[in-house]
């Protein structure tokens, strides 16, 4: 959700900045264009007044100073003119030693012309014919004060736009947060569903999300029903086969078959294979069918009763200890993890002399479960065969040899690994590494 809010915020920021820059510059450009057109009319009027100020005198055409604006008399006043006659050029006194060039074409000139004292001149040229002579009048006005005013307005509008942008972003963040709140609530419910803390999503969702929640709940119900029927069918098949297998074993034990020892041994071996394969497939079906998560494993709640049960089963132990971070919650199915730890701890207790220890800790992105005992241990060359289904190194120790193999199947379903080594207590060390889900 935060990434969505971030993308929306960055996208809105980019759009508002682009629109703001375009709007500010477009507004300034339009105002500048309108003002130049307005000043163009004023400069045209000035040119016409200068035309009226040209009179016929004793020496020919001359300029009547009494009809000129006082601004043309004050040096560097910002108002200038130039009158080009066929044989002479008149310049305003205000231009002082500044030479105003005659534009190459009539009308308002594009751009501004550098004037005296850093001034920027807006120049207009008009062509007339008076007293039988062609004359060209150029009028100019300082535009720099208006340019500075536009610059100040641009900065003012930029500041107001930035403030407005911050307000819009804040309001947009609040709006997006409120709009995504129902989706965030659904996400948290899906996370709780994954962790096994709920079995359905709340049906009381917002109108926009109600169809999605309804479809997810319908899918969960359908999947759970299919899973239950499949697992029941597999369990019924397993129970149905156990009785015939038990009958076959009882028939093989009858005295009439004592004379057929080789045949009895072969049939007994084949029945062992069938039973082991049946147990393996039943366990695999249960693991692969685990679509909806169950309750997760709470170490503080589950490990003490498990250790108490093992102490009752193995009274020869003087110490059966466990260590885990307080409040640690393992994100795997409770029943599966109890079976894994129960098998591993039970094997360790069978071989231990006096003590067994269990430690659970996080190692990077993995969870490490380590079980150690002070028993005789296992030679390194025999450790690989110890994980084989039905393999037993000592027939005098009770069991069927399926515990570690079942544990291995469970760990394979979780993407975990199991390694055997030498324990610090002197016996066997079993390391189980499980990748933590994202």
C-alpha positions as CSV (number, residue, x, y, z in Angstrom):
1,X,0.0,0.0,0.0
2,X,2.8,2.4,0.8
3,X,4.3,1.8,-2.7
4,X,1.0,2.7,-4.2
5,X,0.7,5.8,-2.2
6,X,4.3,6.7,-3.1
7,X,3.7,6.2,-6.8
8,X,0.5,8.2,-6.7
9,X,2.2,11.0,-4.8
10,X,5.2,11.1,-7.1
11,X,3.0,11.0,-10.2
12,X,0.8,13.8,-8.8
13,X,3.8,15.8,-7.9
14,X,5.3,15.5,-11.4
15,X,1.9,16.4,-13.0
16,X,1.3,19.4,-10.8
17,X,4.8,20.7,-11.2
18,X,4.5,20.4,-15.0
19,X,1.1,22.0,-15.1
20,X,2.2,24.7,-12.6
21,X,5.3,25.6,-14.6
22,X,3.3,25.7,-17.8
23,X,0.5,27.7,-16.3
24,X,2.8,30.3,-14.7
25,X,4.9,30.8,-17.8
26,X,1.9,30.8,-20.1
27,X,0.2,33.4,-17.9
28,X,3.3,35.6,-17.8
29,X,3.6,35.2,-21.6
30,X,0.0,36.1,-22.3
31,X,0.2,39.2,-20.0
32,X,3.4,40.2,-21.6
33,X,2.0,39.8,-25.1
34,X,-1.2,41.8,-24.2
35,X,0.9,44.6,-22.6
36,X,3.2,44.8,-25.6
37,X,0.2,45.1,-27.9
38,X,-1.2,47.8,-25.6
39,X,2.1,49.7,-25.6
40,X,2.2,49.3,-29.4
41,X,-0.9,51.4,-29.7
42,X,0.7,54.0,-27.4
43,X,3.9,54.1,-29.5
44,X,1.8,54.4,-32.7
45,X,0.0,57.4,-31.2
46,X,3.4,58.9,-30.2
47,X,4.6,58.4,-33.8
48,X,1.5,60.2,-35.1
49,X,2.0,63.0,-32.6
50,X,5.6,63.3,-33.8
51,X,4.3,63.4,-37.4
52,X,2.0,66.3,-36.4
53,X,4.9,68.1,-34.7
54,X,6.8,68.2,-38.1
55,X,5.9,71.6,-39.7
56,X,7.1,73.6,-42.7
57,X,9.4,76.4,-41.7
58,X,11.6,78.9,-43.5
59,X,14.4,76.3,-43.9
60,X,12.0,73.5,-44.9
61,X,10.6,70.8,-42.8
62,X,11.4,71.2,-39.1
63,X,10.3,69.8,-35.7
64,X,8.2,71.9,-33.4
65,X,9.6,71.4,-29.9
66,X,6.5,72.9,-28.3
67,X,4.4,70.0,-29.5
68,X,6.8,67.3,-28.0
69,X,6.2,65.5,-24.8
70,X,8.4,66.7,-21.9
71,X,9.7,63.1,-21.6
72,X,11.6,63.6,-24.8
73,X,13.4,66.6,-23.3
74,X,14.7,64.9,-20.2
75,X,17.9,62.9,-20.7
76,X,17.6,59.1,-20.4
77,X,13.9,59.4,-19.5
78,X,13.1,56.1,-21.1
79,X,11.1,57.6,-23.9
80,X,13.0,58.2,-27.2
81,X,12.3,58.9,-30.9
82,X,14.1,59.1,-34.1
83,X,12.8,60.8,-37.3
84,X,14.5,59.9,-40.6
85,X,14.1,62.4,-43.4
86,X,15.6,62.0,-46.9
87,X,18.5,64.3,-46.1
88,X,18.7,64.4,-42.3
89,X,17.9,62.6,-39.0
90,X,16.3,64.1,-35.9
91,X,16.8,62.5,-32.4
92,X,15.2,63.2,-29.1
93,X,17.2,65.1,-26.5
94,X,16.3,62.3,-24.0
95,X,18.6,59.8,-25.9
96,X,21.6,62.0,-25.0
97,X,24.6,60.2,-26.5
98,X,22.7,57.0,-27.2
99,X,22.2,56.2,-30.8
100,X,18.8,54.6,-31.5
101,X,19.1,52.6,-34.6
102,X,16.4,52.6,-37.3
103,X,14.6,49.3,-37.5
104,X,14.7,47.5,-40.8
105,X,10.9,47.1,-41.1
106,X,7.9,49.0,-39.9
107,X,5.7,48.0,-37.0
108,X,6.5,46.7,-33.5
109,X,9.9,45.1,-33.5
110,X,10.4,41.5,-32.2
111,X,12.3,41.4,-29.0
112,X,13.8,44.2,-27.0
113,X,16.6,46.5,-27.9
114,X,19.4,47.4,-25.5
115,X,19.2,51.0,-24.4
116,X,21.3,53.4,-22.2
117,X,21.9,52.6,-18.6
118,X,20.8,49.0,-18.9
119,X,17.4,49.9,-20.3
120,X,15.5,47.5,-22.5
121,X,13.6,49.3,-25.2
122,X,10.4,48.4,-27.0
123,X,10.7,49.9,-30.5
124,X,8.0,50.8,-33.0
125,X,8.5,52.2,-36.5
126,X,6.0,53.9,-38.7
127,X,6.4,55.3,-42.2
128,X,4.6,58.4,-43.4
129,X,4.6,60.9,-46.3
130,X,4.4,64.6,-45.3
131,X,4.8,67.7,-47.4
132,X,5.7,65.6,-50.4
133,X,8.6,63.9,-48.6
134,X,8.9,60.3,-47.2
135,X,9.8,60.2,-43.5
136,X,10.2,57.3,-41.0
137,X,9.5,57.8,-37.3
138,X,10.8,55.4,-34.7
139,X,9.5,55.6,-31.1
140,X,10.9,53.6,-28.2
141,X,10.0,53.1,-24.6
142,X,11.9,51.5,-21.7
143,X,10.4,48.1,-21.0
144,X,12.7,47.1,-18.2
145,X,10.5,48.1,-15.2
146,X,7.8,45.9,-16.6
147,X,10.3,43.0,-17.1
148,X,11.3,43.3,-13.5
149,X,7.7,43.4,-12.5
150,X,7.0,40.2,-14.5
151,X,10.0,38.6,-12.8
152,X,8.7,39.4,-9.4
153,X,5.2,38.2,-10.4
154,X,6.7,35.0,-11.7
155,X,8.5,34.4,-8.4
156,X,5.4,35.3,-6.4
157,X,3.3,32.9,-8.5
158,X,5.9,30.2,-8.1
159,X,5.9,30.6,-4.3
160,X,2.1,30.6,-4.2
161,X,2.1,27.6,-6.6
162,X,4.6,25.7,-4.4
163,X,2.5,26.4,-1.3
164,X,-0.6,25.3,-3.2
165,X,1.3,22.2,-4.4
166,X,2.2,21.2,-0.8
167,X,-1.5,21.7,0.3
168,X,-2.7,19.6,-2.7
169,X,-0.2,16.8,-2.0
170,X,-1.2,16.7,1.7
171,X,-4.9,16.6,0.8
172,X,-4.1,14.0,-1.9
173,X,-2.1,11.9,0.6
174,X,-5.0,12.0,3.1
175,X,-7.5,11.2,0.3
176,X,-5.4,8.2,-1.0
177,X,-4.8,7.0,2.5
178,X,-8.6,7.1,3.2
179,X,-9.4,5.5,-0.1
180,X,-6.8,2.7,0.3
181,X,-7.7,2.0,3.9
182,X,-10.3,-0.7,3.0
183,X,-7.8,-2.4,0.8
184,X,-5.2,-2.3,3.5
185,X,-7.7,-3.9,5.9
186,X,-8.3,-6.7,3.4
187,X,-4.5,-7.1,3.0
188,X,-4.1,-7.5,6.7
189,X,-6.9,-10.0,6.8
190,X,-5.3,-12.0,3.9
191,X,-2.0,-11.9,6.0
192,X,-3.9,-13.2,9.0
193,X,-5.4,-15.9,6.8
194,X,-1.9,-16.9,5.7
195,X,-0.8,-17.0,9.3
196,X,-3.7,-19.2,10.3
197,X,-5.3,-16.6,12.6
198,X,-8.6,-16.6,10.6
199,X,-10.4,-18.8,8.1
200,X,-12.4,-16.3,6.2
201,X,-12.3,-12.6,5.2
202,X,-14.8,-10.2,6.7
203,X,-17.9,-10.1,4.5
204,X,-18.6,-6.5,5.7
205,X,-16.3,-4.8,3.2
206,X,-16.7,-1.6,1.3
207,X,-18.9,-1.6,-1.8
208,X,-16.0,-1.5,-4.2
209,X,-14.2,-4.5,-2.5
210,X,-17.3,-6.6,-1.6
211,X,-17.2,-8.6,-4.9
212,X,-13.5,-9.3,-4.4
213,X,-14.0,-10.4,-0.8
214,X,-17.0,-12.6,-1.7
215,X,-15.0,-14.3,-4.5
216,X,-12.1,-15.0,-2.2
217,X,-14.3,-16.4,0.5
218,X,-16.1,-18.5,-2.1
219,X,-12.8,-19.8,-3.5
220,X,-11.6,-20.6,0.1
221,X,-14.8,-22.5,0.8
222,X,-14.6,-24.5,-2.4
223,X,-10.9,-25.2,-1.9
224,X,-11.4,-26.3,1.7
225,X,-14.3,-28.6,0.7
226,X,-12.2,-30.2,-2.1
227,X,-9.3,-30.6,0.2
228,X,-11.4,-32.1,2.9
229,X,-13.0,-34.6,0.5
230,X,-9.6,-35.5,-1.0
231,X,-7.9,-36.0,2.4
232,X,-10.9,-38.0,3.7
233,X,-10.7,-40.2,0.6
234,X,-7.0,-40.8,1.1
235,X,-7.5,-41.5,4.8
236,X,-10.3,-44.0,4.0
237,X,-8.1,-45.7,1.5
238,X,-5.3,-46.0,4.1
239,X,-7.6,-47.4,6.7
240,X,-9.1,-49.8,4.2
241,X,-5.7,-51.1,3.3
242,X,-4.4,-51.4,6.9
243,X,-6.9,-54.2,7.8
244,X,-6.0,-56.5,4.8
245,X,-2.3,-55.9,5.5
246,X,-2.8,-56.9,9.1
247,X,-4.6,-60.0,8.1
248,X,-1.9,-61.0,5.7
249,X,0.7,-60.6,8.4
250,X,-1.3,-62.8,10.8
251,X,-1.6,-65.4,8.1
252,X,2.2,-65.3,7.5
253,X,2.7,-65.9,11.2
254,X,0.7,-69.2,11.2
255,X,2.6,-72.4,12.0
256,X,1.6,-74.0,8.7
257,X,4.1,-71.7,6.9
258,X,7.0,-72.6,9.1
259,X,8.4,-74.9,6.4
260,X,8.3,-72.0,3.9
261,X,10.7,-69.6,5.7
262,X,12.2,-68.2,2.5
263,X,8.7,-67.5,1.0
264,X,7.5,-66.1,4.4
265,X,10.5,-63.7,4.5
266,X,10.0,-62.5,1.0
267,X,6.3,-61.8,1.6
268,X,7.0,-60.2,4.9
269,X,9.6,-57.9,3.2
270,X,7.1,-57.0,0.5
271,X,4.4,-56.2,3.1
272,X,7.0,-53.9,4.9
273,X,7.5,-52.1,1.6
274,X,3.7,-51.7,1.1
275,X,3.2,-50.4,4.6
276,X,6.1,-48.0,4.3
277,X,5.0,-46.7,0.9
278,X,1.4,-46.3,2.3
279,X,2.6,-44.3,5.3
280,X,4.8,-42.2,3.0
281,X,2.1,-41.4,0.5
282,X,-0.4,-40.6,3.3
283,X,2.0,-38.2,4.9
284,X,2.8,-36.6,1.5
285,X,-0.9,-36.2,0.6
286,X,-1.5,-34.5,3.9
287,X,1.4,-32.1,3.3
288,X,0.6,-31.4,-0.4
289,X,-3.0,-30.9,0.5
290,X,-2.3,-28.2,3.0
291,X,-3.8,-25.3,1.1
292,X,-5.4,-23.4,4.0
293,X,-3.0,-22.7,6.8
294,X,-3.8,-24.0,10.3
295,X,-2.7,-22.6,13.6
296,X,0.9,-21.6,13.8
297,X,3.4,-22.9,16.4
298,X,3.7,-20.8,19.5
299,X,7.0,-21.9,21.2
300,X,6.1,-20.7,24.7
301,X,2.9,-22.7,24.6
302,X,3.8,-25.8,22.6
303,X,7.3,-26.8,23.8
304,X,6.7,-27.2,27.5
305,X,3.9,-29.8,27.2
306,X,5.9,-31.6,24.4
307,X,9.0,-31.8,26.7
308,X,6.8,-33.0,29.6
309,X,5.4,-35.8,27.5
310,X,8.8,-36.9,26.4
311,X,10.1,-36.9,30.0
312,X,7.3,-39.3,30.9
313,X,8.0,-41.6,27.9
314,X,11.8,-41.5,28.6
315,X,12.2,-41.5,32.4
316,X,15.9,-42.2,32.2
317,X,16.6,-38.6,31.1
318,X,17.8,-36.2,33.8
319,X,17.6,-33.1,31.6
320,X,15.5,-32.2,28.6
321,X,15.8,-28.5,27.9
322,X,14.7,-26.1,25.2
323,X,15.7,-22.5,24.4
324,X,13.9,-20.1,22.1
325,X,13.4,-16.3,22.0
326,X,10.5,-15.2,24.1
327,X,7.2,-15.0,22.3
328,X,8.7,-16.7,19.2
329,X,5.9,-17.7,16.7
330,X,6.9,-20.1,14.0
331,X,5.0,-19.5,10.7
332,X,4.3,-23.1,9.9
333,X,1.4,-25.4,10.6
334,X,1.3,-26.4,14.3
335,X,0.5,-30.1,13.8
336,X,3.2,-30.5,11.2
337,X,5.9,-28.8,13.3
338,X,4.8,-30.8,16.4
339,X,5.3,-34.0,14.3
340,X,8.8,-32.8,13.1
341,X,10.0,-31.8,16.6
342,X,8.3,-34.8,18.2
343,X,10.1,-37.3,15.9
344,X,13.5,-35.6,16.2
345,X,13.3,-35.2,20.0
346,X,11.9,-38.8,20.4
347,X,14.8,-40.2,18.5
348,X,17.3,-38.1,20.5
349,X,15.7,-39.3,23.8
350,X,15.9,-42.9,22.7
351,X,19.7,-42.7,22.1
352,X,20.6,-40.2,24.8
353,X,22.2,-41.2,28.1
354,X,21.0,-38.4,30.4
355,X,20.3,-35.2,28.5
356,X,18.8,-33.7,25.3
357,X,18.7,-30.0,24.3
358,X,16.7,-28.1,21.8
359,X,17.5,-24.6,20.6
360,X,15.6,-22.4,18.1
361,X,17.1,-19.2,16.7
362,X,16.9,-17.1,13.6
363,X,20.0,-17.1,11.3
364,X,19.5,-14.4,8.7
365,X,16.5,-15.4,6.5
366,X,16.4,-18.9,7.9
367,X,15.2,-20.5,11.1
368,X,17.7,-22.9,12.8
369,X,16.3,-25.8,14.9
370,X,19.2,-27.7,16.6
371,X,18.7,-30.9,18.7
372,X,21.6,-32.4,20.6
373,X,22.0,-35.5,22.8
374,X,24.8,-37.1,24.8
375,X,24.4,-40.5,23.4
376,X,26.8,-42.6,21.4
377,X,26.3,-40.6,18.2
378,X,26.5,-41.9,14.6
379,X,29.6,-42.5,12.5
380,X,29.9,-40.1,9.7
381,X,29.8,-42.8,7.0
382,X,26.4,-44.0,8.4
383,X,24.6,-40.7,8.6
384,X,23.3,-40.7,5.0
385,X,21.8,-44.1,5.4
386,X,20.1,-43.0,8.7
387,X,17.7,-40.8,6.7
388,X,16.5,-43.6,4.5
389,X,12.9,-44.8,5.2
390,X,12.8,-47.8,7.5
391,X,16.6,-47.7,8.1
392,X,17.5,-48.6,11.7
393,X,21.1,-48.8,13.1
394,X,20.1,-50.8,16.2
395,X,17.1,-53.2,16.1
396,X,17.1,-53.3,19.9
397,X,15.8,-49.7,20.1
398,X,12.0,-49.6,19.6
399,X,10.6,-48.0,16.5
400,X,9.9,-48.5,12.8
401,X,12.6,-46.4,11.3
402,X,10.2,-44.0,9.7
403,X,10.6,-40.9,11.9
404,X,13.5,-39.2,10.1
405,X,12.2,-40.0,6.7
406,X,8.8,-38.5,7.5
407,X,10.6,-35.5,8.9
408,X,12.6,-35.2,5.6
409,X,9.3,-35.3,3.6
410,X,7.9,-32.5,5.7
411,X,11.0,-30.4,5.3
412,X,11.1,-31.0,1.6
413,X,7.5,-29.6,1.4
414,X,8.7,-26.5,3.3
415,X,11.9,-26.1,1.3
416,X,14.0,-26.9,4.4
417,X,17.1,-29.0,5.0
418,X,18.3,-31.5,7.6
419,X,21.9,-32.1,8.5
420,X,23.6,-34.4,10.9
421,X,26.8,-33.7,12.9
422,X,28.6,-34.1,16.1
423,X,26.9,-32.6,19.2
424,X,28.7,-30.5,21.8
425,X,27.2,-32.9,24.4
426,X,29.1,-35.8,22.7
427,X,26.3,-37.5,20.8
428,X,24.4,-36.6,17.6
429,X,23.5,-33.1,16.5
430,X,20.5,-32.6,14.1
431,X,20.3,-29.2,12.4
432,X,17.1,-28.2,10.7
433,X,17.1,-25.1,8.5
434,X,13.8,-23.6,7.4
435,X,13.6,-20.6,5.1
436,X,11.4,-17.9,6.6
437,X,8.4,-17.1,4.4
438,X,8.1,-13.6,3.0
